[in-house]
């Protein structure tokens, strides 16, 4: 079975898409730089390359190539969950928390 077939089979057969199952699925792929490097894309419009290698109704598997010192824009994944597997190099994930402003109603 080739790499993309293995990814599809692994993620199509998950009992649920919670964090534990996602982490276990990614780890079960035994990812290597040699296999993943075929799907690395160089940055074009962003500071990083992004390649969706598998997508279903429940999950999206993406190979991200972050050159040294590259960053993503601050963004929100909403209610989705996910996991990151670093194949080569180091990765720093910074989380930002939105501070909601309290509304102070004006009464006359």
C-alpha positions in Angstrom: 0.0 0.0 0.0 1.5 3.4 -0.9 1.7 6.4 1.4 -1.5 8.2 0.3 -3.5 5.0 0.4 -2.2 4.3 3.9 -3.3 7.8 5.0 -6.8 7.4 3.5 -7.2 4.0 5.0 -6.0 5.1 8.5 -8.3 8.2 8.7 -11.3 6.6 7.0 -11.4 3.8 9.6 -11.3 5.9 12.8 -14.1 5.2 15.3 -14.2 8.9 16.1 -12.2 12.0 15.4 -11.3 13.0 18.9 -7.8 14.1 19.8 -6.7 10.7 21.1 -7.7 8.9 18.0 -6.1 11.5 15.8 -2.8 11.3 17.6 -2.9 7.5 17.5 -3.7 7.6 13.8 -0.8 9.9 13.0 1.6 7.9 15.1 0.5 4.7 13.4 1.6 6.0 10.0 5.3 5.9 11.1 6.0 9.0 9.1 9.5 9.5 7.7 11.0 12.5 6.1 11.6 10.5 2.9 7.9 9.7 2.5 6.5 13.1 3.5 9.1 15.1 1.5 7.4 14.1 -1.8 4.4 16.2 -0.7 6.3 19.3 0.6 5.4 22.4 -1.4 7.4 25.6 -1.3 5.9 28.8 0.0 4.1 30.9 -2.6 1.5 33.5 -1.3 2.3 32.7 2.4 5.4 32.3 4.4 4.9 28.5 4.3 4.0 25.8 1.9 0.7 24.0 2.4 -0.4 20.8 0.7 -3.7 19.0 1.5 -2.9 15.3 0.8 -6.2 13.9 2.0 -9.6 15.4 2.8 -12.9 13.8 3.8 -16.1 15.0 5.5 -14.4 14.5 8.9 -10.7 15.1 8.5 -8.1 17.0 6.5 -4.5 15.8 6.4 -2.0 18.6 5.5 1.7 18.7 4.9 3.0 22.1 6.0 6.5 23.3 5.1 7.7 26.1 7.4 11.1 27.3 6.3 13.3 28.6 9.1 11.8 31.5 11.0 8.5 31.4 8.9 5.3 32.1 10.7 1.6 31.7 10.0 -0.9 34.6 10.5 -2.7 34.6 13.8 -5.8 32.5 13.1 -8.6 30.6 14.7 -9.5 27.0 14.0 -12.9 27.4 15.6 -14.2 24.3 17.2 -12.0 21.9 15.2 -9.3 19.9 16.8 -6.1 18.5 15.4 -2.6 17.4 16.0 0.8 18.3 14.6 3.5 15.8 13.8 7.0 17.3 13.2 8.8 15.2 10.7 12.0 17.2 10.6 13.3 20.3 12.6 11.7 22.1 15.5 8.3 23.8 15.8 7.0 26.5 18.2 3.3 26.8 18.5 2.1 30.1 20.1 -1.5 30.2 21.4 -3.3 33.5 21.6 -6.4 34.0 23.7 -9.0 36.6 22.7 -10.0 38.9 25.5 -13.7 39.6 25.1 -14.6 43.2 26.0 -17.3 43.6 28.6 -20.2 45.6 27.3 -21.2 48.4 29.6 -24.8 49.4 28.8 -25.6 53.1 28.9 -28.8 54.0 30.7 -30.5 57.4 30.5 
